C-alpha cells in the first residue's frame, strides 16, 4: 500500500539528534521533512516554501519557538502552517501562552512516534487510524 503524501513538515530544533529522530518518525508517516536549527531559519524556510506543518522546539538560540510563532502568525495568519510546539516545559501557564500565541497543539519532550502521530492526528495533519 502506497503511503499517502502528507505534505511538508518543517522540524525546528537546535538539536540535530532531535531533528533526526523527528524526521524518521514523520517520514515513516508520509511527511516530507525539512529542517531548521532555529526560529530565524524556520521563518526563512516558511517564506521560501510554506510547510503544511511545523514541529517547533521552544528553547533555541537566535530566535526561540515563541518568537517564531508570534512572527509566523503575524506574517502568515492563524492557520498556516499548523504548529505543534515541542517542549520540556511542563508548566501549564507556558503551554497556554503558546496556544494563545497560535500553536495548535504541543508535545512534551521526550516524545515517541505514538505520541507524535497522536498529536498530528488531533490537529488534522494525519487521518484518524481506522481499526
N, C-alpha and C positions, 0 to 999 in steps of 0.2 A: 504494500500500500504506500503510495507516494505521500510524503509529508506535505501538509498544506503550508504554503508560504505565509508566515505571519507578519511579514514586513520587517522593518529595521528596528533594532533596539540599540540605543547608544548606552554603553556601560561606562559610567563616570566614577572613577575611583583612583586615588593616588597610589593604591597598592596594585602592582602588576599581578600578584598572586590572586587577589580578589577578582580582578578583571578576567583573568584566565579561567577561574572556576565558574564565574557567572556566564562567560562566553560558552563554555562547554554545556552548561545546563540549558541555556537559551537556544543554542544551535540545535540541540537534541529535540527541542520543541518547535522547530521550524522558523526561528528568527534568523535574520541576517544581522550579525553583530558588528558594531563599530565601537571603538574605544576612545576615551578621553581621560587624561590624567588629572584634570581639574575643571572647575566650572567655566573658566575663560575658554579653554579648549572646547568644552561642550557647547558653549554658546556659538562659537565659530562654526562648529560642526552642524549645529541646527540651522544656522544661516545658510550654509553651503547646501545642505540637503536635510529637510525636516524628517527626523525619525518618527516612527509610529509611537515608540515608547522610549523612555529614559529611565534606566535603573541608576539612581543617583545617590552617591555617598554624601553624608552630611559633612564630616570633618575632612577638609582638604586645604592645602596651601593655595595661594594666589586668589582663588575665588571659591568659597565653600558652597555646599549644596543649597543652603538657604538663599545666599546671594544669587546663585544661578537661577533658582526657582523664581525669585522675585523679578529678575531681569527677563527671564523667558516668558513669564506671564504678562509682563508689561509689553513685551515686543510681539509675542505670538498669540496672545489671548488665553482664555482659561482652559481650553480643551485640548490643545495640541502643543507639544506632544503630551501623551499621558505619562505622568511622572510617578514612579514608585521610589520613595525615599528609603535609603538603606542606612540604618543607624545602629550604633551601640547605645544610643540614648534611650533609656527606658522611662525617663521622666515624662509623664503624661502631658505636662504643660508644653514641653518642647515638641512633642508629637502633634499636639493640637495646633501649635503655631505653624508647623509645616503644612498641615492640612488646610489651615486658613490661608496660608500663602499660596496654595494652589496644588499641592501634591494630591494625587488621587488616592494613594494608599502608601503604606510603609511596611518595611520588613526589617526585623531585628537581625543583627549580626550576632553570631554566625548563622547563616541560613543554609538550608539544603534544597535540593531540587523540588521536593514535595511542597515545601513552604513557598518557594518562588512561583511554582506553577499555580498553587492555590491563590496567591495574591494577584497574579496576572489574569487568572480566570475571574476573580471577583471584580476586576475593573474592566472586564470585557475584552481583554487582549488575547485571551485564549478561549476556545469554546468549552462549554461545560463537558466534563467527561461523561460519556454515555456508558453506563454499566451494561 
